[in-house]
Amino acid sequence: MTTPVRKLLDQPMLGFRVIAGAPGLDRRITTAELNRPALELTGYFAEFRPERIQIIGHGELTFLAARADRADVREAMRRIVSDERVPCVVVTNGREPPASMLACAESSGTPVLGSVHGTTKLYKRLWEHLEPHFAPETTVHGELLEVQDLGVLIQGHTSIGKSEVALDLVRRGARFVADDMVTIKCLNDSVLIGRGSRLIPFHVEARGLGVVDVSRLFGAAAVRTEAEISLVVTLVDWQETEQYDRIGLNDDTITLLDVRVPHLVVPVKPGRSVATLIEIGALNQKLKNMGIHTARLMEKRLTEALDNPQSDPEAGDDG
């Protein structure tokens, strides 16, 4: 995915204005990574990344002003600004770039944008604006809800009852995000954000009922456009011969876009309230996130009681 440089002008929080090179505003930005070409201005181009937006801050401008009479510095600046692979050059702190930079930008068609924001603030805002455009993305089959303020992705084979469980959870106060196809983006290499269809949002297909609109049935408070995925629940058919986890000492995980997410396997059979189990599973995961692991605490207490039976407060008095 790419985006044109001119789109940056539509973001008030960036505060950009065009200083030079307006004909190049249709150049494409291909990465959210940014570059401050400090080393390049000294003539070292071995690690130059021309595909990135080039950020010129107070330090770079001071360096250029102090060495304006040096031909090698002027050549380094020309090499940066005239590179056709550079999407644009951004000058921060409301500073005006040297006239020689502007002339080079005009001749090469490289956009030079100015911003009143300081370099650190602009760097952060620009990264946060661009990163969602270029974040890794995948689509998975399942239901996504916010259960007890925790984003829960429910998966399982077709007809196991995912949609019915999702509707049951919404009735209990959960907030619905997506049905069937969940699009997931990985932000900052660690945060998974899931959302549903933009064309027909908040719709659920329930066999026997057809397609229902959750937002109209339960109100605007029952839906969310996106949620951070913090727990994955896989529904499976109950098998009498299968040994399911009954203690919970070992924390299972599943990998989505190279991010490991806590994972629960919940067997389904008549008589089991799957919605209740998922709700409790979400609450239990919140406890784990706070450092409280109930199963391990129980194991620790049992071990201490077996090692020191006389110290057990519930041990009886033989006398």
C-alpha positions as CSV (number, residue, x, y, z in Angstrom):
1,M,0.0,0.0,0.0
2,T,1.2,3.5,-0.8
3,T,-0.1,7.0,-0.2
4,P,0.7,10.3,-2.1
5,V,2.6,13.0,-0.3
6,R,-0.2,15.5,-0.9
7,K,-2.4,13.5,1.5
8,L,-0.1,14.7,4.4
9,L,-1.4,18.2,3.7
10,D,-4.9,17.1,4.8
11,Q,-3.8,16.4,8.4
12,P,-4.1,19.5,10.6
13,M,-2.2,17.8,13.4
14,L,0.9,17.7,11.2
15,G,0.6,21.4,10.2
16,F,2.4,21.0,6.9
17,R,2.8,23.7,4.3
18,V,4.5,23.4,0.9
19,I,7.7,25.4,0.7
20,A,9.1,24.1,-2.6
21,G,8.7,21.2,-5.2
22,A,4.9,21.4,-5.4
23,P,4.9,19.4,-8.7
24,G,6.2,16.4,-6.8
25,L,3.3,16.1,-4.4
26,D,2.0,13.0,-6.2
27,R,5.2,11.1,-5.3
28,R,4.3,8.0,-3.4
29,I,5.1,7.3,0.3
30,T,5.9,3.5,0.5
31,T,6.9,3.2,4.2
32,A,6.2,4.6,7.6
33,E,9.9,4.7,8.5
34,L,11.4,8.1,8.7
35,N,15.0,9.3,8.3
36,R,17.1,12.2,9.7
37,P,20.0,12.5,7.2
38,A,22.6,13.7,9.6
39,L,25.3,11.3,8.5
40,E,24.5,11.9,4.9
41,L,25.1,15.6,5.2
42,T,28.7,14.7,6.2
43,G,29.1,12.7,3.0
44,Y,28.4,9.2,4.4
45,F,25.7,7.6,2.2
46,A,26.4,3.9,2.8
47,E,23.2,3.5,5.0
48,F,21.1,6.2,3.3
49,R,17.4,5.2,3.0
50,P,16.0,7.3,0.2
51,E,12.6,5.6,0.2
52,R,11.9,7.3,3.6
53,I,10.6,10.8,4.3
54,Q,13.7,12.9,5.2
55,I,13.3,15.0,8.3
56,I,15.5,18.1,8.6
57,G,15.5,19.5,12.1
58,H,17.3,22.2,14.0
59,G,20.6,20.3,14.2
60,E,20.7,19.6,10.4
61,L,19.9,23.2,9.6
62,T,22.5,24.6,12.0
63,F,25.1,22.2,10.4
64,L,24.2,23.5,6.9
65,A,24.4,27.1,8.0
66,A,27.8,26.7,9.6
67,R,29.2,25.0,6.5
68,A,27.4,26.8,3.8
69,D,30.7,27.6,2.0
70,R,31.8,24.0,1.8
71,A,31.3,22.3,-1.6
72,D,31.2,18.8,-0.2
73,V,28.3,19.7,2.2
74,R,26.4,21.5,-0.6
75,E,26.9,18.4,-2.8
76,A,25.6,16.1,0.0
77,M,22.5,18.2,0.4
78,R,21.9,18.2,-3.3
79,R,22.3,14.5,-3.4
80,I,19.6,14.0,-0.8
81,V,17.1,16.5,-2.2
82,S,17.5,15.6,-5.8
83,D,17.1,11.8,-5.3
84,E,13.9,10.8,-7.2
85,R,13.3,8.0,-4.7
86,V,12.9,10.5,-1.8
87,P,9.1,11.1,-1.3
88,C,9.6,14.4,0.4
89,V,11.7,16.5,2.7
90,V,10.2,17.9,5.9
91,V,11.7,20.9,7.7
92,T,10.6,21.3,11.3
93,N,10.5,24.0,14.0
94,G,9.1,26.6,11.6
95,R,12.6,27.1,10.1
96,E,13.3,28.2,6.6
97,P,15.6,25.9,4.7
98,P,18.6,27.3,2.8
99,A,17.9,28.9,-0.6
100,S,20.2,26.4,-2.3
101,M,18.0,23.5,-0.9
102,L,14.9,25.1,-2.3
103,A,16.4,25.7,-5.7
104,C,17.5,22.0,-5.8
105,A,14.0,20.9,-4.8
106,E,12.4,23.0,-7.4
107,S,14.6,21.7,-10.2
108,S,14.2,18.0,-9.1
109,G,10.5,18.2,-8.2
110,T,11.1,17.0,-4.7
111,P,8.5,18.4,-2.3
112,V,9.8,20.3,0.7
113,L,7.2,20.6,3.5
114,G,7.5,22.9,6.5
115,S,6.0,22.4,9.9
116,V,5.9,24.6,13.0
117,H,6.2,21.5,15.3
118,G,9.4,20.5,16.9
119,T,11.3,17.6,15.5
120,T,10.5,15.1,18.2
121,K,6.8,15.9,18.3
122,L,6.4,15.9,14.5
123,Y,8.4,12.6,14.3
124,K,5.9,10.9,16.7
125,R,2.8,12.4,15.0
126,L,4.0,11.5,11.5
127,W,4.9,8.0,12.5
128,E,1.5,7.5,14.2
129,H,-0.3,8.8,11.1
130,L,1.6,6.7,8.6
131,E,2.1,3.4,10.5
132,P,-1.5,2.2,10.2
133,H,-1.2,2.5,6.4
134,F,1.8,0.2,6.1
135,A,1.2,-2.1,9.1
136,P,1.1,-5.9,8.3
137,E,-2.4,-7.1,7.8
138,T,-4.3,-10.3,7.6
139,T,-8.0,-11.5,7.5
140,V,-9.2,-14.4,9.7
141,H,-12.5,-16.2,10.1
142,G,-14.2,-15.6,13.4
143,E,-16.1,-13.2,15.7
144,L,-14.5,-10.2,17.4
145,L,-16.0,-8.7,20.5
146,E,-14.9,-6.6,23.5
147,V,-15.7,-8.7,26.5
148,Q,-15.1,-7.2,29.9
149,D,-13.0,-4.5,28.2
150,L,-10.8,-7.1,26.6
151,G,-10.7,-7.8,22.9
152,V,-11.7,-11.4,22.3
153,L,-11.4,-13.2,18.9
154,I,-13.6,-16.3,18.8
155,Q,-12.7,-18.9,16.2
156,G,-13.8,-22.4,15.3
157,H,-15.1,-24.4,12.4
158,T,-18.2,-23.5,10.5
159,S,-21.5,-24.3,12.3
160,I,-20.0,-24.7,15.8
161,G,-22.0,-21.8,17.0
162,K,-19.7,-18.7,17.0
163,S,-22.4,-16.3,15.9
164,E,-24.8,-17.5,18.5
165,V,-22.2,-17.2,21.2
166,A,-21.4,-13.7,20.0
167,L,-25.1,-12.6,20.2
168,D,-25.3,-14.2,23.7
169,L,-22.3,-12.2,24.8
170,V,-23.8,-8.9,23.4
171,R,-26.9,-9.6,25.4
172,R,-24.7,-9.8,28.5
173,G,-23.1,-6.5,27.9
174,A,-20.2,-7.3,25.5
175,R,-19.6,-4.9,22.6
176,F,-19.7,-6.4,19.1
177,V,-16.9,-5.6,16.5
178,A,-17.0,-8.1,13.6
179,D,-18.7,-11.3,12.3
180,D,-17.3,-13.9,10.0
181,M,-14.3,-12.0,8.4
182,V,-12.1,-10.1,10.9
183,T,-9.3,-7.8,9.4
184,I,-6.3,-7.6,11.7
185,K,-3.5,-5.1,11.6
186,C,-0.3,-5.3,13.6
187,L,0.8,-1.9,15.0
188,N,4.2,-1.2,16.5
189,D,5.1,-4.9,15.9
190,S,3.1,-5.9,19.0
191,V,-0.5,-4.5,19.0
192,L,-3.2,-6.4,17.1
193,I,-6.1,-4.2,16.1
194,G,-9.1,-6.0,14.6
195,R,-12.1,-4.6,12.7
196,G,-15.0,-5.8,10.6
197,S,-16.4,-5.0,7.2
198,R,-16.6,-1.3,6.3
199,L,-19.4,-2.1,3.8
200,I,-21.8,-3.8,6.1
201,P,-20.6,-3.2,9.6
202,F,-22.1,-4.8,12.8
203,H,-24.1,-7.5,10.9
204,V,-24.3,-11.1,12.1
205,E,-25.4,-14.1,10.1
206,A,-27.4,-16.4,12.4
207,R,-28.6,-19.7,10.9
208,G,-32.4,-19.8,11.2
209,L,-32.7,-16.0,11.6
210,G,-30.7,-14.7,8.7
211,V,-28.6,-11.5,8.8
212,V,-29.3,-9.2,11.8
213,D,-28.0,-5.7,12.5
214,V,-26.5,-5.7,16.0
215,S,-26.2,-1.9,16.2
216,R,-30.0,-1.5,15.5
217,L,-31.1,-4.4,17.7
218,F,-29.0,-3.5,20.8
219,G,-28.1,0.2,20.2
220,A,-24.9,2.1,19.5
221,A,-23.4,1.3,23.0
222,A,-23.3,-2.4,22.0
223,V,-20.9,-2.0,19.1
224,R,-17.3,-0.8,18.4
225,T,-15.6,-0.2,15.1
226,E,-12.3,-1.9,16.3
227,A,-10.7,-3.5,19.3
228,E,-7.3,-4.6,20.4
229,I,-7.1,-8.4,20.3
230,S,-5.9,-9.6,23.7
231,L,-7.4,-13.1,23.8
232,V,-8.2,-15.8,21.2
233,V,-10.8,-18.5,22.0
234,T,-11.1,-21.5,19.8
235,L,-14.4,-23.5,20.0
236,V,-14.1,-27.2,19.4
237,D,-16.5,-30.1,19.5
238,W,-16.5,-32.0,22.7
239,Q,-14.8,-35.4,22.5
240,E,-15.2,-37.8,25.3
241,T,-11.8,-39.3,24.6
242,E,-10.0,-36.0,24.6
243,Q,-8.2,-34.7,27.7
244,Y,-9.0,-31.0,28.2
245,D,-7.1,-28.6,30.5
246,R,-8.8,-28.6,33.9
247,I,-6.2,-26.7,36.0
248,G,-4.8,-24.0,33.7
249,L,-1.2,-24.0,34.9
250,N,0.2,-23.8,31.4
251,D,-0.6,-20.7,29.4
252,D,-1.3,-21.5,25.8
253,T,-0.7,-18.9,23.0
254,I,-1.4,-18.6,19.4
255,T,0.5,-16.5,16.8
256,L,-1.1,-13.8,14.7
257,L,1.1,-11.7,12.4
258,D,4.2,-12.8,14.5
259,V,2.5,-11.7,17.7
260,R,1.8,-14.3,20.4
261,V,-1.6,-13.9,22.0
262,P,-3.1,-15.8,24.9
263,H,-5.3,-18.7,23.7
264,L,-8.1,-20.8,25.2
265,V,-9.6,-23.9,23.7
266,V,-13.2,-24.3,24.8
267,P,-15.0,-27.6,24.1
268,V,-18.7,-27.2,23.1
269,K,-21.5,-29.6,24.0
270,P,-25.2,-29.3,25.0
271,G,-25.6,-27.9,28.5
272,R,-22.4,-25.9,28.6
273,S,-22.8,-22.1,28.6
274,V,-20.1,-21.1,26.2
275,A,-20.8,-17.4,26.6
276,T,-20.3,-17.7,30.4
277,L,-17.0,-19.6,29.9
278,I,-15.7,-16.9,27.5
279,E,-16.8,-14.1,29.8
280,I,-15.0,-15.8,32.8
281,G,-12.0,-16.5,30.6
282,A,-11.7,-12.8,29.7
283,L,-11.9,-11.8,33.3
284,N,-9.3,-14.4,34.3
285,Q,-7.0,-13.1,31.5
286,K,-7.4,-9.6,33.0
287,L,-6.2,-11.0,36.3
288,K,-3.2,-12.6,34.6
289,N,-2.4,-9.3,32.9
290,M,-2.3,-7.8,36.4
291,G,0.1,-10.6,37.6
292,I,-2.5,-12.7,39.4
293,H,-2.4,-16.3,38.2
294,T,-5.0,-18.3,40.1
295,A,-3.9,-21.8,39.1
296,R,-0.2,-21.1,40.0
297,L,-1.2,-19.6,43.3
298,M,-3.3,-22.7,44.1
299,E,-0.3,-24.9,43.2
300,K,2.0,-22.9,45.4
301,R,-0.3,-23.1,48.4
302,L,-0.8,-26.9,47.9
303,T,3.0,-27.4,47.6
304,E,3.6,-25.4,50.8
305,A,0.9,-27.3,52.6
306,L,2.4,-30.7,51.6
307,D,5.9,-29.6,52.5
308,N,4.9,-28.1,55.9
309,P,1.6,-29.8,57.0
310,Q,1.8,-28.3,60.5
311,S,1.8,-24.8,59.1
312,D,-1.4,-25.3,57.3
313,P,-4.0,-23.1,59.0
314,E,-6.7,-25.6,58.2
315,A,-4.8,-28.6,59.5
316,G,-6.6,-30.3,62.4
317,D,-5.3,-30.7,66.0
318,D,-4.4,-34.3,66.7
319,G,-4.2,-33.6,70.5
